[in-house]
Amino acid sequence: MSTDPCFTAIPASVSPLRFTTALFLLFVALNGFTQTSPWTLDRAVAHAQQNNLTVRQATIGLELNDVDVDEAKASFLPSLNGSASHGYNFGQTIDPFTNQFATSRIRSNSLGIGSGITLYGGMANHLRLDQAEERRVAAEYDLDKTRNDIALQVASAFLSLMFAEDAFDIADLNVQNTEAQVLRIRAFVDAGAAPEADLLDLQAQLASDQSARISAEGEVALAKLQLAQTMRLSPEDAEALAIDRPDLSGVAAIPSLPALGTVLDAALTNFPEVKAGASRVRQQELNEDLAKTVGLPRLSASWSYGSGFSGAAQEPIGDPTLEFFTIGITETSLEPVLASALSYNEYRTRPFSDQISQNINQSLFFSLSVPIFNGWSVRNGVRRSQVATQQAQLQLEQTQQGLQQSVERAHRDARNAIETLAAAQRSESAAKLAFDNAALRFEQGASTEVEYTQARNRYDSARLTALRSRYDLVFRIAILDFYAGRGLRFDIF
């Protein structure tokens, strides 16, 4: 028996099949709960970043950068290649292994391996490796920027859905209030205490409120669809989409903004598009150094090892015969001078294995190449890379300038949002007092339904304006915090 307090023994009466089935149903239930549970902002952002096609393409593209880095590292290693050939020579030719003329068809084979390595190339391999690693770094920063853009899109859609839901709640509450007023006035009309015209006016207002609620419900559906599409949810998950609303009760308090200089310093230092631009400047500087190596001497070494076979290589077989032949005569006696040699009547091609072992050859070479003049190609290459470096630097400055303008605009938008919210809150408070007074006077019969409806419409407009101003301020402050490097969140008040 296990002593683990989390361990529970399976009763003997429970069959393995029933237990497996129960586990499967539990897994399905938990999985369904996970899919339909409300989405927090962090979870929604993570899901969108994981499933966005641009992010997935960039992630796959990083693998190509890894290949480039591995290829640059492999350039430091020597090359090693094997070779083999099989062929026939026709007509008169010199056999490469016997150095004799051959006129018949000759079969030949060769086998070998060879290796080569650059001993000095102006540090070009080191520069290519550094350049490949910088491209990998820039690609990672580009991926981070794409993730940031997606996070902002999800945050905007998230807040839009929150606003649409709150606007729907206001429209639904209006319908409920008007329905209550209709019931109250109908009772007065039935009792003869109010004219029927008041009831007709309220019924018309109820129809208008119901229409506004339908429109608000449609806005919720559209906002939900936009968030679902940004998150790349399936149609089934999009239909059941629900969000976990953060607590924004503190938005009524007007916040203090961080200093513009602090936000700018953080953004210009930490944002991935700036880091990617700086990495591309370094790439071009390395490319400039690489262009200069073309004009430097190059020292390389090569080694080869091989052997071969020739059909013209013959060897005698059988017993030799001693033959004598005249090679000259003496000057005094004019007697012939004889020489002897062994003669064979039969020959055969030397065996393949014997020729391979006997024809082994090796070579080792060192070569030095010194560029002297090549049509100014080296100078033009260096100048071209210098221009590319300047372009990369200007592109980095343009990125920094654009980011600075975005931060300054976000800071100004946040200040405007604070002022707008303060004005909207004052307007909402005044409109509420006016509506409460109009409702009281209407219930007491001291005002008409038209006056009541006008006061309520002004209050509804003020409430929606204040609601929109609150969400706008939340988004603006969240953007500033995002630029300041504190992450993307809404619970910031």
C-alpha positions, 0 to 999 in steps of 0.5 A: 500500500502506498504511503502517498496521501494523494494516492487512492486505492481502486476498489476491487469491485471497479473493473479496469474498463469502467475505471478507464472510461471514467478517466476518459470522461473526466478528461473530456469534461476538464478539456471542455471546461478549459476550452469554454472557461473565460479568457483572461487578457494574458491567456488571450494574448498568448493564444493569439501569439501562438496561433498567428500565421505571421508568428508561425512563419517567423518561427519557422524562419528562425530555423533557416537562420540556425542553418546559416549559423551551422553552415558558417561554423562548418566553413572552418572545417576542411573539405573531404571528397572521394572520386571514382571513374571507369572508362575506355580509351579508343585509338592511339593514346598514352597510358597514364600508368605504363607511359606507353602508346596504346592503340587498342581499346583500353579500360581504365579506372581511378580511385581517390580522395582529396581534402582542402582547407583555407589556412588564411583568408583574411578572417573571412570565415570568422566574419561570416559566422558573426554575420550569420549570428547577427542575422539570427539575433535580428530575426528574433527581435523581428519576431518579438515585434510581431508578438508585440503588435499582436498583443496590442491588437488583442488588448484593443479588441479585448477592451472593445468587447468590454465596452460593448458588453457594458453598453449592452447592459445599459441598453438592457437596463433601459428596457427594464426601466421603461417596461416598469414605467409602462406597467405603472402608467398602464395602471394609472390609465386603467384607473383614469389617473393618467391620459392614454397618450402618456402610455402610448408615448412610453410604449413607443419609447419601449420599442425604441429601447428594445431596438437599441438593445438589439443594436447593442447586442449586435455590437457585442457579437461583432466585438466578440467576433473581432476578438475571436478572429484576432485570437484565431479561434475556431468557429466553435470556440468563437461562438462560446467566447467569454472573457474574464473582465479585469477589475476597473473599479479604480478607473474613476480615480484620475491617475498620474502619468509617468514622465515622458522621458522615462518612457522614452528611454525605456522604449528606445532601449528595450523595444525589439524593433530598435534592437533589430535595427541596431543588429542590422547595422552591425551586420552591415559593418561586418559585411564592410569588413568582409568586403575588405578581405577580398583584397587580402592574400589567400593561403590554402592547402590541398591533399590527395590520395589515389590509385588506378587500373589500366588495361594496357598494363601487361605481365608475362605468364609461362616459362621464358625463353633465352634469346640472343641478339646482336647489339653491335660489332667490335672496331678491331675484329669486327666480331658481333657483340651479343646480348641475351634477354628472356622472352615470353610468348604469353602476356595477360593484363595485370590483376586489378588488386595488384595495380591498385596496390602498386599505383598508389600516389599522394600529393600535397600542395600549398597555394597562395593567391594575392589579388593585385588588380581586378578592375577595382572590384575590391574597392567598389565592393568596399564602397558598396558595403559602406553605403549599405552601412549608412543606409542601415544606420539611417533606417535605425534612426528612422525606427527610433524617430518613429518609436519616439513619435509614437511614445510622445503621441501615446503620452499626449493621448493619455493626458487628453484621455484624463482630461476627457474622462474628468469632463465626462464624469462631470457631465455624467454626474450632472446628467444623472441629477437631472434625470433623477429629478425628471424621473421624480417629477414624472412619477409625481405627475409634474412633468410629461413623458417627453421631458422624462425621455429627454432627460433619460436620453441625455443621461444615457449619452453621458453614461456612454461617453463616460464609459467610452472615456474610461476604457480609452483611458485604460487603453492609453495608460496600458500603452504607456506602461507597455512602452515603459517595459512593464508589460501589457495589463489593465489592472493599473489603477 
